Amino acid sequence: MFFYLYTIVSIMIYLIALPFLIFLSFKTKYNVSIPARFFLWKNPPLCSGGIWFHSCSFGEAKAIKPLVDALPQEVLRMTTTTHTGKSVTDGYTEQSRYLPFEPLLLGWMKPQKALVVMEAEFWYLLFALAKKRGAKTILINARMSDRSFPKYQKTEWLYRKIFQSIDEVYAQTELDRERLESLGARNVKVTGNIKLAVLPQPTKVLKKPEGLLVCGASTHEGEEELILDAFAALKQERSDARLLLVPRHPERFDHVSVMAESFANVKGMHMHRYSVQENFESDITVVDRLGELVNIYAMSDIVILGGAFSPVGGHNAAEAAQFGCRIISGPHYFNQKDIFEAVEGIAVVESSHLSQRLQQYAQLKRTNIKIKSDLSPIIHTLMTVLEKEIPDV
């Protein structure tokens, strides 16, 4: 009964939202993902009989690579909900799609051997339909942050229904396991954070400019101004300092470039975009190209990690820590708490203290990763699933 009621409600929401979705589909940011997800435009079903991974964002899609590499390429099936996420999954297999909105899954979804969902993508129909059509349903890298857990508790009844359709859960920490079980999760194992298992490695060696190299990494709205001001203060003491600004989202590249150019003109500095001139010889370089961040980490002296000076939740500090970078972060890293606990040496400061802390760069410690994760239980499960037959549904 719940299955049918939920389906009816989701269809009603879809119909009500149609005018708004049509309007958004004309915006550059959504002109591919919304037609694909909500109207199935150029978004055919995945072939049946594979291992279906669903990940939301760019970081999550990158994180599943160790699992992808452990499986035969021909069994891979991928879905995502973001353009940047799909840019990653397209590199894994031709069977890469946008995940349709829930009621559209009724006619779109074909039977698979397994559905593997990353972190907190709790879509009831996604799990329920996949299980009804023969898939082993698995939630990996599952977490319940201090901030989100109370929200989940308020609708505990819904998550108990969702977990009824999830066969196995692999949690990041013991605390996550306890919280997930309190919401009805079964067969929960702790494997650590997948993002620490195999970190992205440099794809090329970049030429490091002379002087102190500061990277403002994965920045969000409002954070670039903070970093630019802090860098200007540092520049008065270290004339050889250089700043690389790497915005998190590509749709902000132009905006950040204009802002940085204006700032540089006022301060008498030189600035350029990396897509125009592939070097870091200017005082400020805006890195407006995806896939370069890990290459930049490998040569950076100091990393100011974005996403935590505004309440975004932070980003993966381990990617920079593997190179021993000195890292400064804001206090709002609630989505990355377990990774921050696994990395020693991160300097956490309020926005108002960023400039002062950067000027004290000599006191910053080199970071080090203390804790790794174990993916072998997940890989074992997936290899076992490959042997099963798919029923006719």
Secondary structure, DSSP 8 states (H G I E B T S, - for coil): -HHHHHHHHHHHHHHHHHHHHHHHTTSGGGTTHHHHHHH-TT-----SSSEEEE--SHHHHHHTHHHHHTS-GGGEEEEESSHHHHHHHTTT-S-EEE---GGGHHHH----SEEEEETT---HHHHHHHHHTT-EEEEEEE---TTTHHHHHHTHHHHHHHHTT--EEEESSHHHHHHHHHTT--SEEE---GGGTS----SS-----SS-EEEEEEE-TTHHHHHHHHHHHHHHH-TT-EEEEEESSGGGHHHHHHHHHHHHHHHT--EEETTTS-S--SSEEE--STT-HHHHHTT-SEEEE-STTTTS----THHHHTTT-EEEE-S--GGGHHHHHHEE--EE--GGGHHHHHHTGGG----EE------HHHHHHHHHHTTS-----
